[in-house]
Amino acid sequence: MALIEVTQIRYVNATVRLDETTAAQVDQYAAFIHASADDVVDKALAYVFSKDRDFQDFLRTPEAAHITPSLRVRRAAAADVELLQRKPAAGVESGDSVQRLKA
């Protein structure tokens, strides 16, 4: 049996609109925990989804499997995929990788 387990994570780029105050707080929270804004949004949503009992009940219904997607997901170019799959040291994105992702 292996001593460690490596999980492959598949990232996608999605476009969402945030209230200006919320966007500022995402950046502030990211600075507070020394992480990227992407990590803050991802982990915050995962936390809310796991804690919402009504949502967990909904996920067990047939209706949950037949929703109409509304999130705008963009297929990443090969260079973007490589950058997104690399986990930054200590949860901090380098300025270079952030600039390349924003381009």
C-alpha positions in Angstrom: 0.0 0.0 0.0 1.3 3.5 -0.9 2.2 5.8 2.0 0.8 8.8 0.2 -2.0 9.4 -2.2 -1.8 12.0 -5.0 -5.1 13.3 -6.2 -5.2 14.9 -9.6 -7.4 18.0 -9.6 -8.9 19.3 -12.9 -9.3 23.0 -12.9 -11.6 25.0 -15.2 -11.7 28.7 -15.9 -15.1 30.2 -15.3 -16.4 33.7 -15.5 -18.5 35.0 -12.7 -19.6 38.5 -11.7 -19.2 39.6 -8.1 -20.5 42.6 -6.2 -17.6 45.1 -6.0 -17.5 44.9 -2.2 -17.4 41.1 -2.3 -14.6 41.1 -4.9 -12.6 43.4 -2.6 -13.2 41.1 0.4 -12.1 38.1 -1.6 -8.8 39.9 -2.3 -8.5 40.9 1.3 -9.2 37.4 2.6 -6.7 36.0 0.1 -4.0 38.3 1.5 -5.1 37.5 5.0 -4.6 33.7 4.5 -1.7 34.1 2.0 -3.5 32.3 -0.8 -4.8 33.2 -4.2 -8.2 34.7 -4.8 -9.0 31.6 -6.9 -8.3 29.4 -3.9 -10.5 31.6 -1.6 -13.5 31.4 -3.9 -13.0 27.6 -4.5 -12.7 26.7 -0.9 -15.5 29.1 0.3 -17.9 27.6 -2.2 -16.9 24.0 -1.2 -17.4 24.9 2.4 -20.9 26.4 1.9 -21.9 23.4 -0.3 -20.8 20.9 2.3 -22.5 22.7 5.2 -25.9 23.4 3.5 -28.1 20.4 4.5 -30.9 21.4 2.1 -28.4 21.5 -0.8 -27.0 18.1 0.2 -30.6 16.7 0.2 -31.2 18.3 -3.2 -28.0 16.6 -4.6 -29.6 13.2 -3.8 -32.6 13.9 -6.0 -32.9 13.1 -9.7 -33.5 16.8 -10.4 -29.9 17.6 -9.4 -28.6 15.5 -12.3 -30.7 17.4 -14.8 -29.9 21.1 -14.2 -29.3 23.6 -16.9 -25.8 24.9 -16.5 -25.5 28.7 -16.1 -21.8 29.0 -15.2 -19.7 30.3 -18.1 -16.8 27.8 -18.3 -14.0 28.6 -20.7 -11.8 25.9 -22.1 -8.2 26.5 -21.1 -5.4 26.6 -23.6 -2.6 24.1 -23.0 -0.3 26.7 -21.3 -3.1 27.8 -19.0 -3.8 24.1 -18.0 -0.2 23.6 -17.0 -0.2 26.8 -14.9 -3.5 25.9 -13.2 -2.4 22.4 -12.4 0.8 23.6 -10.7 0.2 24.2 -7.0 2.0 27.3 -5.8 4.4 27.0 -2.8 2.7 27.9 0.4 -0.5 28.7 -1.5 0.9 31.9 -3.0 0.8 32.6 -6.7 3.9 34.2 -8.2 3.4 37.5 -10.0 4.5 35.9 -13.2 2.0 33.1 -13.1 -0.8 35.5 -12.2 0.1 37.8 -15.1 0.2 34.9 -17.6 -3.2 33.7 -16.4 -4.8 37.2 -16.7 -3.4 37.7 -20.2 
